């Protein structure tokens, strides 16, 4: 089965057994997470969500992404060169059941 779910302002295309990276979720490792906002299930498209459809996932890992470098620069002004870094925390979720 295939599904499109909405979580944290993003949409994810998932199948059973697939793994997705979402923004950090406060859940313990191995804990089950139920996604209720299912936008599409196989060939059925919701308006806005598919009725009585859920996707169940299991938390596999927490971590941080690679460093993203943010560089701000203004021409002819040496004092305005600014370099920042950012590492977005994530949660890796394995999709267990779609139904």
C-alpha positions in Angstrom: 0.0 0.0 0.0 1.1 3.6 -0.7 0.0 6.7 1.1 0.7 10.4 1.3 0.7 11.8 4.9 0.9 15.3 6.3 3.1 15.8 9.3 4.8 19.0 10.7 3.8 21.1 7.7 5.4 18.7 5.2 3.9 15.9 3.0 5.6 12.5 2.8 5.0 9.7 0.3 5.3 6.4 2.3 5.0 2.7 1.8 5.1 -0.1 4.3 8.7 -0.6 5.5 9.9 2.8 4.3 11.8 5.1 6.5 11.2 8.9 6.7 13.1 11.8 8.3 10.8 14.3 10.1 11.4 17.2 12.4 12.2 16.2 15.9 9.4 14.4 17.8 9.4 14.1 21.6 9.0 10.3 21.6 11.1 7.5 23.0 12.9 5.0 20.8 10.6 2.2 19.8 7.5 4.2 20.5 4.6 4.0 18.1 3.4 7.1 16.3 0.0 7.3 14.5 -0.5 9.7 11.6 -4.1 10.6 11.2 -3.8 13.2 8.4 -3.7 10.8 5.4 -4.1 12.8 2.1 -4.0 9.8 -0.3 -4.3 6.1 0.2 -3.5 4.0 -2.9 -6.0 5.4 -5.5 -8.3 7.1 -3.0 -7.8 10.9 -2.6 -9.1 12.6 0.4 -11.1 15.9 0.7 -8.9 17.0 2.5 -8.2 13.7 4.3 -9.1 10.1 3.7 -11.8 9.0 6.2 -10.8 6.3 8.8 -7.3 6.0 7.4 -4.2 5.8 9.6 -0.5 5.2 9.1 1.5 3.7 12.0 5.2 4.3 12.4 7.9 3.4 14.9 10.6 5.8 16.1 14.0 4.4 15.1 16.5 7.2 15.7 17.0 10.8 16.9 19.9 12.9 15.6 21.0 16.1 13.9 21.5 16.7 10.1 24.7 17.9 8.6 25.7 21.5 9.2 24.0 24.0 7.0 26.2 27.1 6.4 24.4 30.4 6.2 26.6 33.1 4.7 25.5 36.8 4.6 27.5 39.2 2.6 27.1 42.8 1.6 29.3 44.2 -1.2 32.1 46.7 -0.3 31.5 46.4 3.4 34.0 44.1 5.1 32.3 44.4 8.5 29.1 42.9 7.3 30.4 39.4 6.3 28.6 37.0 8.5 28.9 33.2 8.6 26.5 31.1 10.7 25.9 27.4 11.0 22.7 25.4 11.8 22.0 21.7 12.4 18.4 20.8 12.3 17.4 18.0 14.7 15.4 15.1 13.2 13.6 11.9 14.0 13.8 8.8 11.8 10.6 6.9 11.6 10.0 3.5 10.1 6.5 3.0 8.6 5.0 -0.3 10.0 1.4 -0.3 8.9 -0.9 1.5 6.5 -4.6 1.0 6.8 
